[in-house]
């Protein structure tokens, strides 16, 4: 049911539903109208056949006065003399309109509907014998067959050429009228299935360009240097693709200009910063000299991290099949050799299509943050059918709930000492998230239920090369 609701919430589902309902109503309506037209034509032809029989019998009576009595006693096909006392109902204007165009006495005949019993033969031998019943057994009332449709009977008043009036009974089999909903179930099922298949195909074709645009927009967030959209399809789709490609080019140009500007600033600042450092070495006051040199070093670190942030979004490093466990083990080993309390707890065997250098920088930043603020780091990897997850947990005090997202903003430092040695420049997590998102991952922080802060990097399964063996 959840998948069905999601399907009808999409454009494909909505177009499918609109097309299905619209085409089904139109097709069923056309079928009903065609059936009604066919029924009307059948009734018209039936009236003509009945009128032919009446005209032939009346002409026979009109042309043979000496045989008239015998002919009336015998009757004709579907025509006989009307019994005395037969009641007349409403006029049959349709039959009278048909007879008006006929030559002879029937042109001026009056036709009324009457009871179908007036058209029954009067000879008792033509009636079926009653069913036998046992002696002494009560007679059960005769039940009427629900499928029985009584014939239509008409009372025809006509005056022959010699002025003799006649009253005739004209019978015709009743025509069953199909109701609007009386449609062949097999035909209706096949019709709806054909309409549903056609509606689904049309809906998919109509929404495919929008889906391609959405996929291209998602890919643009991961890789700004990706291939442009192909400019194909209808006019509106081509215009959307051209606008998207133009936007991508503007973003590439803007990011390139920003990176070049930061690189130029960094390069140009190297010389004056070096001169400042040489001059600060000559300051006689040792305490003042150390403080000034520390501020100068912080300035250099800030410039380097700003340039690294810009380069992280524009990196042209190619993706390759990367064994995630091996990368994390090497980072953990390097941190442990430096004296940090770092351990790799759980491997997964996942192989991912990632940028090796960018991923090394990403997890190094996260491990360094865990060691700096939480005094330890525990690294683990898990993979399921839907995703691959890397968790890096420290043993620190954690963060307030409103700070879990704020720390990803540039230059945000929650360390209150403002020391560059303990708090950094405030760009480490910003760079880490930019690197993760460029390779299709999400990065967020959470307070672990058992204490400490946990960084979670999550990839969908589509980034996995092969499932690989799962380590216990």
TAQUI-V29264 format. One record per pair of residues at least 12 apart in sequence whose ideal C-beta (glycine too) atoms are under 10 Angstrom apart, sorted by the first residue. I is the first residue (numbers start at 0). J is the second residue. If there is no record, write none. Layout:
i->I j->J
i->I j->J
//
This chain:
i->9 j->202
i->9 j->206
i->9 j->209
i->9 j->210
i->10 j->202
i->10 j->205
i->10 j->206
i->10 j->209
i->10 j->210
i->10 j->213
i->11 j->199
i->11 j->202
i->11 j->203
i->11 j->204
i->11 j->205
i->11 j->206
i->11 j->207
i->11 j->209
i->11 j->210
i->12 j->199
i->12 j->202
i->12 j->206
i->13 j->202
i->13 j->206
i->14 j->198
i->14 j->199
i->14 j->201
i->14 j->202
i->14 j->203
i->14 j->204
i->14 j->205
i->14 j->206
i->15 j->195
i->15 j->198
i->15 j->199
i->15 j->200
i->15 j->201
i->15 j->202
i->15 j->203
i->15 j->205
i->15 j->206
i->16 j->198
i->16 j->202
i->17 j->198
i->17 j->202
i->18 j->194
i->18 j->195
i->18 j->197
i->18 j->198
i->18 j->199
i->18 j->200
i->18 j->201
i->18 j->202
i->18 j->205
i->19 j->191
i->19 j->194
i->19 j->195
i->19 j->196
i->19 j->197
i->19 j->198
i->19 j->199
i->19 j->202
i->20 j->194
i->20 j->198
i->21 j->194
i->21 j->198
i->22 j->190
i->22 j->191
i->22 j->193
i->22 j->194
i->22 j->195
i->22 j->197
i->22 j->198
i->22 j->201
i->23 j->187
i->23 j->190
i->23 j->191
i->23 j->194
i->23 j->195
i->23 j->198
i->24 j->194
i->25 j->194
i->26 j->187
i->26 j->190
i->26 j->191
i->26 j->193
i->26 j->194
i->27 j->179
i->27 j->180
i->27 j->182
i->27 j->187
i->27 j->190
i->27 j->191
i->27 j->194
i->28 j->179
i->30 j->182
i->30 j->183
i->30 j->186
i->30 j->187
i->30 j->190
i->31 j->177
i->31 j->178
i->31 j->179
i->31 j->180
i->31 j->181
i->31 j->182
i->34 j->177
i->34 j->179
i->34 j->181
i->34 j->182
i->35 j->176
i->35 j->177
i->35 j->179
i->37 j->177
i->38 j->174
i->38 j->175
i->38 j->176
i->38 j->177
i->41 j->174
i->42 j->93
i->42 j->174
i->42 j->176
i->43 j->93
i->43 j->97
i->45 j->151
i->45 j->171
i->45 j->172
i->45 j->174
i->46 j->91
i->46 j->93
i->46 j->94
i->46 j->96
i->46 j->97
i->46 j->98
i->46 j->171
i->47 j->97
i->47 j->101
i->48 j->77
i->48 j->171
i->49 j->76
i->49 j->77
i->49 j->78
i->49 j->94
i->49 j->97
i->49 j->98
i->49 j->110
i->49 j->151
i->49 j->153
i->49 j->169
i->49 j->170
i->49 j->171
i->49 j->172
i->50 j->94
i->50 j->95
i->50 j->96
i->50 j->97
i->50 j->98
i->50 j->100
i->50 j->101
i->50 j->105
i->50 j->108
i->50 j->110
i->50 j->169
i->51 j->76
i->51 j->97
i->51 j->101
i->52 j->75
i->52 j->76
i->52 j->77
i->52 j->78
i->52 j->169
i->52 j->170
i->52 j->171
i->53 j->75
i->53 j->76
i->53 j->77
i->53 j->78
i->53 j->94
i->53 j->97
i->53 j->98
i->53 j->101
i->53 j->105
i->53 j->108
i->53 j->110
i->53 j->153
i->53 j->155
i->53 j->157
i->53 j->167
i->53 j->169
i->54 j->78
i->54 j->97
i->54 j->98
i->54 j->101
i->54 j->102
i->54 j->103
i->54 j->104
i->54 j->105
i->54 j->106
i->54 j->108
i->55 j->75
i->55 j->76
i->55 j->78
i->55 j->103
i->55 j->105
i->56 j->70
i->56 j->71
i->56 j->74
i->56 j->75
i->56 j->76
i->56 j->77
i->56 j->78
i->56 j->79
i->56 j->105
i->56 j->155
i->56 j->165
i->56 j->167
i->56 j->169
i->57 j->75
i->57 j->78
i->57 j->98
i->57 j->101
i->57 j->103
i->57 j->104
i->57 j->105
i->57 j->108
i->57 j->155
i->57 j->157
i->57 j->159
i->57 j->165
i->57 j->167
i->58 j->101
i->58 j->102
i->58 j->103
i->58 j->104
i->58 j->105
i->58 j->159
i->58 j->160
i->59 j->75
i->59 j->78
i->60 j->75
i->60 j->78
i->60 j->104
i->60 j->157
i->60 j->159
i->60 j->163
i->60 j->165
i->60 j->167
i->61 j->103
i->61 j->104
i->61 j->105
i->61 j->157
i->61 j->158
i->61 j->159
i->61 j->160
i->61 j->161
i->61 j->163
i->61 j->165
i->62 j->103
i->62 j->159
i->62 j->160
i->64 j->159
i->64 j->160
i->64 j->161
i->64 j->163
i->67 j->159
i->67 j->161
i->67 j->163
i->67 j->165
i->71 j->165
i->71 j->167
i->72 j->121
i->74 j->120
i->74 j->121
i->74 j->167
i->74 j->168
i->75 j->167
i->75 j->169
i->76 j->170
i->77 j->118
i->77 j->150
i->77 j->152
i->77 j->168
i->77 j->169
i->77 j->170
i->77 j->171
i->77 j->172
i->78 j->118
i->78 j->153
i->78 j->155
i->78 j->167
i->78 j->168
i->78 j->169
i->78 j->170
i->79 j->117
i->79 j->118
i->79 j->119
i->79 j->120
i->79 j->121
i->79 j->167
i->79 j->168
i->79 j->169
i->79 j->170
i->80 j->121
i->80 j->165
i->80 j->166
i->80 j->167
i->80 j->168
i->81 j->113
i->81 j->117
i->81 j->118
i->81 j->152
i->81 j->153
i->81 j->154
i->81 j->155
i->81 j->156
i->81 j->165
i->81 j->166
i->81 j->167
i->81 j->168
i->81 j->169
i->82 j->113
i->82 j->114
i->82 j->116
i->82 j->117
i->82 j->118
i->82 j->119
i->82 j->121
i->82 j->154
i->82 j->166
i->82 j->168
i->83 j->166
i->84 j->117
i->85 j->111
i->85 j->113
i->85 j->114
i->85 j->116
i->85 j->117
i->85 j->118
i->85 j->152
i->85 j->154
i->85 j->166
i->85 j->168
i->86 j->111
i->86 j->112
i->86 j->113
i->86 j->114
i->86 j->117
i->86 j->154
i->87 j->109
i->87 j->110
i->87 j->111
i->87 j->112
i->87 j->113
i->87 j->114
i->87 j->117
i->87 j->153
i->87 j->154
i->87 j->156
i->87 j->166
i->88 j->111
i->88 j->112
i->88 j->113
i->88 j->114
i->88 j->152
i->88 j->153
i->88 j->154
i->89 j->111
i->89 j->112
i->89 j->113
i->90 j->109
i->90 j->110
i->90 j->111
i->90 j->112
i->90 j->153
i->91 j->109
i->91 j->110
i->91 j->111
i->91 j->112
i->91 j->113
i->91 j->151
i->91 j->153
i->91 j->154
i->91 j->155
i->91 j->169
i->92 j->110
i->93 j->110
i->94 j->108
i->94 j->109
i->94 j->110
i->94 j->111
i->94 j->112
i->94 j->151
i->94 j->153
i->94 j->155
i->94 j->169
i->94 j->171
i->95 j->107
i->95 j->108
i->95 j->109
i->95 j->110
i->95 j->111
i->95 j->153
i->95 j->155
i->96 j->110
i->97 j->110
i->98 j->110
i->98 j->155
i->98 j->157
i->103 j->157
i->103 j->159
i->103 j->160
i->104 j->157
i->104 j->158
i->104 j->159
i->104 j->160
i->104 j->161
i->104 j->163
i->104 j->165
i->105 j->155
i->105 j->157
i->106 j->157
i->107 j->156
i->107 j->157
i->107 j->158
i->108 j->153
i->108 j->155
i->108 j->156
i->108 j->157
i->108 j->158
i->108 j->165
i->108 j->167
i->108 j->169
i->109 j->154
i->109 j->155
i->109 j->156
i->109 j->157
i->109 j->158
i->109 j->166
i->110 j->153
i->110 j->154
i->110 j->155
i->110 j->156
i->110 j->157
i->110 j->167
i->110 j->169
i->111 j->152
i->111 j->153
i->111 j->154
i->111 j->155
i->111 j->156
i->112 j->151
i->112 j->152
i->112 j->153
i->112 j->154
i->113 j->151
i->113 j->152
i->113 j->153
i->113 j->154
i->113 j->155
i->113 j->168
i->113 j->169
i->113 j->170
i->114 j->149
i->114 j->152
i->114 j->154
i->114 j->168
i->115 j->148
i->115 j->149
i->115 j->150
i->115 j->151
i->115 j->152
i->115 j->168
i->115 j->170
i->115 j->173
i->116 j->149
i->116 j->152
i->116 j->168
i->117 j->152
i->117 j->153
i->117 j->154
i->117 j->166
i->117 j->168
i->117 j->169
i->117 j->170
i->118 j->149
i->118 j->150
i->118 j->151
i->118 j->152
i->118 j->153
i->118 j->154
i->118 j->167
i->118 j->168
i->118 j->169
i->118 j->170
i->118 j->171
i->119 j->150
i->119 j->152
i->119 j->168
i->119 j->170
i->129 j->141
i->146 j->175
i->147 j->173
i->148 j->172
i->148 j->173
i->148 j->174
i->148 j->175
i->148 j->176
i->149 j->170
i->149 j->172
i->149 j->173
i->150 j->170
i->150 j->171
i->150 j->172
i->150 j->173
i->151 j->169
i->151 j->170
i->151 j->171
i->151 j->172
i->151 j->173
i->151 j->174
i->152 j->168
i->152 j->169
i->152 j->170
i->152 j->171
i->152 j->173
i->153 j->167
i->153 j->168
i->153 j->169
i->153 j->170
i->153 j->171
i->154 j->166
i->154 j->167
i->154 j->168
i->154 j->169
i->155 j->167
i->155 j->168
i->155 j->169
i->205 j->233
i->207 j->232
i->207 j->236
i->208 j->228
i->208 j->231
i->208 j->232
i->208 j->233
i->208 j->235
i->208 j->236
i->208 j->237
i->208 j->239
i->208 j->240
i->209 j->236
i->209 j->239
i->211 j->228
i->211 j->229
i->211 j->231
i->211 j->232
i->211 j->236
i->211 j->239
i->211 j->240
i->211 j->243
i->212 j->228
i->212 j->236
i->212 j->239
i->212 j->240
i->212 j->242
i->212 j->243
i->214 j->228
i->215 j->227
i->215 j->228
i->215 j->229
i->215 j->239
i->215 j->240
i->215 j->243
i->215 j->244
i->215 j->247
i->216 j->228
i->216 j->243
i->216 j->246
i->216 j->247
i->217 j->439
i->218 j->439
i->219 j->243
i->219 j->246
i->219 j->247
i->219 j->250
i->219 j->251
i->220 j->436
i->220 j->437
i->220 j->439
i->221 j->436
i->221 j->437
i->221 j->438
i->221 j->439
i->221 j->440
i->221 j->462
i->222 j->314
i->222 j->315
i->222 j->318
i->222 j->354
i->222 j->437
i->222 j->438
i->222 j->439
i->223 j->247
i->223 j->250
i->223 j->251
i->223 j->253
i->223 j->254
i->223 j->255
i->223 j->312
i->223 j->313
i->223 j->314
i->223 j->315
i->223 j->437
i->224 j->247
i->224 j->251
i->224 j->254
i->224 j->255
i->224 j->313
i->224 j->314
i->224 j->315
i->225 j->247
i->225 j->251
i->226 j->244
i->226 j->247
i->227 j->240
i->227 j->241
i->227 j->243
i->227 j->244
i->227 j->245
i->227 j->247
i->227 j->248
i->228 j->240
i->228 j->241
i->228 j->242
i->228 j->243
i->228 j->244
i->228 j->247
i->229 j->244
i->230 j->243
i->230 j->244
i->250 j->312
i->251 j->313
i->254 j->309
i->254 j->312
i->254 j->313
i->255 j->309
i->255 j->313
i->257 j->308
i->257 j->309
i->257 j->312
i->257 j->313
i->258 j->306
i->258 j->308
i->258 j->309
i->258 j->310
i->258 j->311
i->258 j->312
i->258 j->313
i->258 j->314
i->259 j->309
i->259 j->313
i->260 j->309
i->261 j->302
i->261 j->305
i->261 j->306
i->261 j->307
i->261 j->308
i->261 j->309
i->261 j->310
i->262 j->306
i->262 j->309
i->262 j->310
i->264 j->302
i->264 j->305
i->264 j->306
i->265 j->299
i->265 j->302
i->265 j->303
i->265 j->305
i->265 j->306
i->265 j->309
i->266 j->302
i->266 j->306
i->268 j->298
i->268 j->299
i->268 j->302
i->269 j->299
i->269 j->302
i->272 j->295
i->272 j->296
i->272 j->298
i->272 j->299
i->272 j->302
i->273 j->295
i->273 j->299
i->275 j->291
i->275 j->292
i->275 j->294
i->275 j->295
i->275 j->298
i->276 j->291
i->276 j->292
i->276 j->295
i->276 j->296
i->276 j->299
i->278 j->291
i->279 j->291
i->279 j->292
i->279 j->294
i->279 j->295
i->280 j->292
i->293 j->418
i->293 j->419
i->293 j->420
i->294 j->419
i->296 j->419
i->296 j->420
i->297 j->417
i->297 j->418
i->297 j->419
i->297 j->420
i->297 j->423
i->297 j->424
i->298 j->419
i->298 j->424
i->299 j->419
i->300 j->419
i->300 j->420
i->300 j->423
i->300 j->424
i->300 j->426
i->301 j->410
i->301 j->419
i->301 j->423
i->301 j->424
i->301 j->425
i->301 j->426
i->302 j->424
i->303 j->424
i->303 j->426
i->304 j->409
i->304 j->410
i->304 j->423
i->304 j->424
i->304 j->425
i->304 j->426
i->304 j->427
i->304 j->429
i->304 j->430
i->305 j->409
i->305 j->410
i->305 j->424
i->305 j->426
i->305 j->430
i->307 j->360
i->307 j->364
i->307 j->424
i->307 j->426
i->307 j->427
i->307 j->429
i->307 j->430
i->307 j->433
i->307 j->434
i->308 j->409
i->308 j->424
i->308 j->426
i->308 j->427
i->308 j->429
i->308 j->430
i->308 j->433
i->308 j->434
i->309 j->430
i->309 j->433
i->310 j->357
i->310 j->430
i->310 j->433
i->311 j->357
i->311 j->360
i->311 j->361
i->311 j->426
i->311 j->429
i->311 j->430
i->311 j->431
i->311 j->432
i->311 j->433
i->311 j->434
i->311 j->435
i->311 j->436
i->311 j->437
i->312 j->430
i->312 j->433
i->312 j->434
i->312 j->436
i->312 j->437
i->313 j->437
i->314 j->354
i->314 j->356
i->314 j->357
i->314 j->360
i->314 j->433
i->314 j->434
i->314 j->437
i->315 j->354
i->316 j->353
i->316 j->354
i->316 j->355
i->316 j->356
i->316 j->357
i->316 j->358
i->316 j->437
i->316 j->438
i->317 j->354
i->317 j->355
i->318 j->351
i->318 j->352
i->318 j->353
i->318 j->354
i->318 j->355
i->318 j->357
i->318 j->358
i->318 j->438
i->318 j->439
i->318 j->462
i->319 j->351
i->319 j->352
i->319 j->353
i->319 j->354
i->319 j->355
i->319 j->464
i->320 j->350
i->320 j->351
i->320 j->352
i->320 j->353
i->320 j->355
i->320 j->464
i->320 j->465
i->321 j->349
i->321 j->350
i->321 j->351
i->321 j->352
i->321 j->353
i->321 j->354
i->321 j->355
i->321 j->358
i->321 j->359
i->321 j->438
i->321 j->464
i->322 j->346
i->322 j->347
i->322 j->348
i->322 j->349
i->322 j->350
i->322 j->351
i->322 j->464
i->322 j->467
i->323 j->346
i->323 j->347
i->323 j->348
i->323 j->349
i->323 j->350
i->323 j->351
i->323 j->353
i->323 j->358
i->323 j->362
i->323 j->380
i->323 j->382
i->323 j->387
i->323 j->389
i->323 j->456
i->323 j->458
i->323 j->463
i->323 j->467
i->324 j->343
i->324 j->345
i->324 j->346
i->324 j->347
i->324 j->348
i->324 j->349
i->324 j->350
i->324 j->378
i->324 j->380
i->324 j->389
i->324 j->467
i->324 j->470
i->325 j->346
i->325 j->350
i->326 j->351
i->326 j->353
i->326 j->355
i->326 j->358
i->326 j->359
i->326 j->361
i->326 j->362
i->326 j->380
i->326 j->389
i->327 j->343
i->327 j->346
i->327 j->347
i->327 j->358
i->327 j->359
i->327 j->362
i->327 j->366
i->327 j->378
i->327 j->379
i->327 j->380
i->327 j->389
i->327 j->391
i->328 j->343
i->328 j->346
i->328 j->378
i->329 j->343
i->329 j->359
i->329 j->362
i->329 j->363
i->330 j->343
i->330 j->358
i->330 j->359
i->330 j->360
i->330 j->361
i->330 j->362
i->330 j->363
i->330 j->365
i->330 j->366
i->330 j->367
i->330 j->376
i->330 j->378
i->330 j->391
i->331 j->343
i->331 j->344
i->331 j->362
i->331 j->366
i->331 j->376
i->331 j->377
i->331 j->378
i->331 j->391
i->333 j->359
i->333 j->363
i->333 j->366
i->334 j->363
i->334 j->366
i->334 j->367
i->334 j->369
i->334 j->370
i->334 j->376
i->334 j->378
i->335 j->376
i->337 j->367
i->337 j->370
i->338 j->370
i->339 j->366
i->339 j->367
i->339 j->369
i->339 j->370
i->339 j->371
i->339 j->374
i->339 j->375
i->339 j->376
i->340 j->369
i->340 j->370
i->340 j->373
i->340 j->374
i->340 j->375
i->340 j->376
i->340 j->377
i->340 j->393
i->340 j->394
i->341 j->366
i->341 j->367
i->341 j->369
i->341 j->370
i->341 j->375
i->341 j->376
i->341 j->377
i->341 j->378
i->341 j->391
i->341 j->393
i->342 j->375
i->342 j->376
i->342 j->377
i->342 j->378
i->342 j->379
i->343 j->376
i->343 j->377
i->343 j->378
i->343 j->379
i->343 j->380
i->344 j->377
i->344 j->378
i->344 j->379
i->344 j->380
i->344 j->390
i->344 j->392
i->345 j->377
i->345 j->378
i->345 j->379
i->345 j->380
i->345 j->381
i->345 j->390
i->345 j->469
i->345 j->470
i->345 j->471
i->346 j->378
i->346 j->379
i->346 j->380
i->346 j->381
i->346 j->382
i->346 j->467
i->346 j->468
i->346 j->469
i->346 j->470
i->346 j->471
i->347 j->379
i->347 j->380
i->347 j->381
i->347 j->382
i->347 j->383
i->347 j->387
i->347 j->388
i->347 j->389
i->347 j->466
i->347 j->467
i->347 j->468
i->347 j->469
i->347 j->470
i->348 j->380
i->348 j->382
i->348 j->465
i->348 j->466
i->348 j->467
i->348 j->468
i->348 j->469
i->348 j->470
i->349 j->380
i->349 j->381
i->349 j->382
i->349 j->386
i->349 j->387
i->349 j->388
i->349 j->389
i->349 j->458
i->349 j->460
i->349 j->462
i->349 j->463
i->349 j->464
i->349 j->465
i->349 j->466
i->349 j->467
i->349 j->468
i->349 j->469
i->349 j->470
i->350 j->382
i->350 j->387
i->350 j->463
i->350 j->464
i->350 j->465
i->350 j->466
i->350 j->467
i->351 j->382
i->351 j->387
i->351 j->438
i->351 j->439
i->351 j->440
i->351 j->458
i->351 j->462
i->351 j->463
i->351 j->464
i->351 j->465
i->351 j->467
i->352 j->438
i->352 j->439
i->352 j->458
i->352 j->461
i->352 j->462
i->352 j->463
i->352 j->464
i->353 j->434
i->353 j->437
i->353 j->438
i->353 j->439
i->353 j->440
i->353 j->458
i->353 j->462
i->353 j->464
i->354 j->434
i->354 j->437
i->354 j->438
i->356 j->434
i->357 j->430
i->357 j->433
i->357 j->434
i->357 j->435
i->357 j->437
i->357 j->438
i->358 j->389
i->358 j->434
i->358 j->435
i->358 j->438
i->358 j->440
i->358 j->456
i->359 j->434
i->360 j->430
i->360 j->431
i->360 j->434
i->361 j->389
i->361 j->430
i->361 j->431
i->361 j->432
i->361 j->433
i->361 j->434
i->361 j->435
i->361 j->437
i->361 j->438
i->361 j->440
i->361 j->442
i->361 j->454
i->361 j->456
i->362 j->376
i->362 j->378
i->362 j->389
i->362 j->391
i->362 j->431
i->362 j->434
i->362 j->435
i->362 j->454
i->362 j->456
i->363 j->427
i->363 j->431
i->364 j->391
i->364 j->423
i->364 j->426
i->364 j->427
i->364 j->428
i->364 j->429
i->364 j->430
i->364 j->431
i->364 j->432
i->364 j->434
i->364 j->454
i->365 j->378
i->365 j->389
i->365 j->390
i->365 j->391
i->365 j->393
i->365 j->427
i->365 j->428
i->365 j->431
i->365 j->435
i->365 j->442
i->365 j->444
i->365 j->454
i->365 j->455
i->365 j->456
i->366 j->378
i->366 j->391
i->366 j->393
i->366 j->454
i->367 j->423
i->367 j->427
i->367 j->431
i->368 j->391
i->368 j->393
i->368 j->395
i->368 j->406
i->368 j->423
i->368 j->427
i->368 j->428
i->368 j->431
i->368 j->444
i->368 j->452
i->368 j->454
i->369 j->391
i->369 j->392
i->369 j->393
i->369 j->394
i->369 j->395
i->369 j->451
i->369 j->452
i->369 j->453
i->369 j->454
i->370 j->393
i->370 j->395
i->371 j->393
i->371 j->395
i->371 j->414
i->371 j->420
i->371 j->421
i->371 j->422
i->371 j->423
i->371 j->427
i->372 j->393
i->372 j->395
i->372 j->396
i->372 j->397
i->372 j->398
i->372 j->413
i->372 j->414
i->372 j->421
i->372 j->422
i->372 j->452
i->373 j->391
i->373 j->392
i->373 j->393
i->373 j->394
i->373 j->395
i->373 j->396
i->373 j->397
i->373 j->450
i->373 j->451
i->373 j->452
i->373 j->453
i->374 j->393
i->374 j->394
i->374 j->395
i->374 j->451
i->375 j->392
i->375 j->393
i->375 j->394
i->375 j->395
i->375 j->451
i->376 j->391
i->376 j->392
i->376 j->393
i->376 j->394
i->376 j->451
i->376 j->454
i->377 j->390
i->377 j->391
i->377 j->392
i->377 j->393
i->377 j->394
i->377 j->447
i->377 j->451
i->377 j->453
i->378 j->390
i->378 j->391
i->378 j->392
i->378 j->454
i->379 j->391
i->379 j->392
i->379 j->453
i->380 j->456
i->380 j->469
i->380 j->470
i->381 j->457
i->381 j->469
i->381 j->470
i->382 j->458
i->382 j->460
i->382 j->463
i->382 j->466
i->382 j->467
i->382 j->469
i->382 j->470
i->383 j->460
i->383 j->466
i->383 j->469
i->384 j->460
i->384 j->466
i->385 j->457
i->385 j->459
i->385 j->460
i->385 j->461
i->386 j->440
i->386 j->441
i->386 j->457
i->386 j->458
i->386 j->459
i->386 j->460
i->386 j->461
i->386 j->462
i->386 j->463
i->387 j->440
i->387 j->456
i->387 j->457
i->387 j->458
i->387 j->459
i->387 j->460
i->387 j->462
i->387 j->463
i->387 j->466
i->387 j->467
i->388 j->440
i->388 j->441
i->388 j->455
i->388 j->456
i->388 j->457
i->388 j->458
i->389 j->435
i->389 j->440
i->389 j->442
i->389 j->454
i->389 j->455
i->389 j->456
i->389 j->457
i->389 j->458
i->390 j->445
i->390 j->447
i->390 j->453
i->390 j->454
i->390 j->455
i->390 j->456
i->390 j->457
i->391 j->444
i->391 j->452
i->391 j->453
i->391 j->454
i->391 j->455
i->391 j->456
i->392 j->445
i->392 j->447
i->392 j->449
i->392 j->450
i->392 j->451
i->392 j->452
i->392 j->453
i->392 j->454
i->392 j->455
i->393 j->447
i->393 j->450
i->393 j->451
i->393 j->452
i->393 j->453
i->393 j->454
i->394 j->447
i->394 j->449
i->394 j->450
i->394 j->451
i->394 j->452
i->395 j->450
i->395 j->451
i->395 j->452
i->396 j->446
i->396 j->450
i->396 j->451
i->396 j->452
i->397 j->444
i->397 j->445
i->397 j->446
i->397 j->447
i->397 j->450
i->397 j->451
i->397 j->452
i->397 j->453
i->398 j->413
i->398 j->444
i->398 j->445
i->398 j->446
i->398 j->452
i->399 j->413
i->399 j->446
i->400 j->445
i->400 j->446
i->402 j->444
i->403 j->443
i->403 j->444
i->403 j->445
i->403 j->446
i->403 j->452
i->404 j->443
i->404 j->444
i->405 j->428
i->406 j->425
i->406 j->427
i->406 j->428
i->406 j->429
i->406 j->432
i->406 j->444
i->406 j->452
i->407 j->427
i->407 j->428
i->407 j->429
i->407 j->430
i->407 j->431
i->407 j->432
i->407 j->433
i->407 j->442
i->407 j->443
i->407 j->444
i->408 j->425
i->408 j->426
i->408 j->428
i->408 j->429
i->408 j->432
i->409 j->424
i->409 j->425
i->409 j->426
i->409 j->428
i->409 j->429
i->409 j->430
i->409 j->433
i->410 j->424
i->410 j->425
i->410 j->426
i->410 j->429
i->411 j->425
i->411 j->426
i->411 j->428
i->411 j->429
i->412 j->424
i->412 j->425
i->412 j->426
i->412 j->427
i->413 j->425
i->428 j->442
i->428 j->444
i->428 j->454
i->431 j->454
i->431 j->456
i->432 j->456
i->434 j->456
i->435 j->454
i->435 j->456
i->435 j->457
i->435 j->458
i->438 j->456
i->438 j->458
i->438 j->462
i->439 j->457
i->439 j->458
i->439 j->459
i->439 j->461
i->439 j->462
i->440 j->455
i->440 j->456
i->440 j->457
i->440 j->458
i->440 j->459
i->440 j->462
i->441 j->455
i->441 j->456
i->441 j->457
i->441 j->458
i->441 j->459
i->442 j->454
i->442 j->455
i->442 j->456
i->442 j->457
i->443 j->455
i->443 j->456
i->443 j->457
//
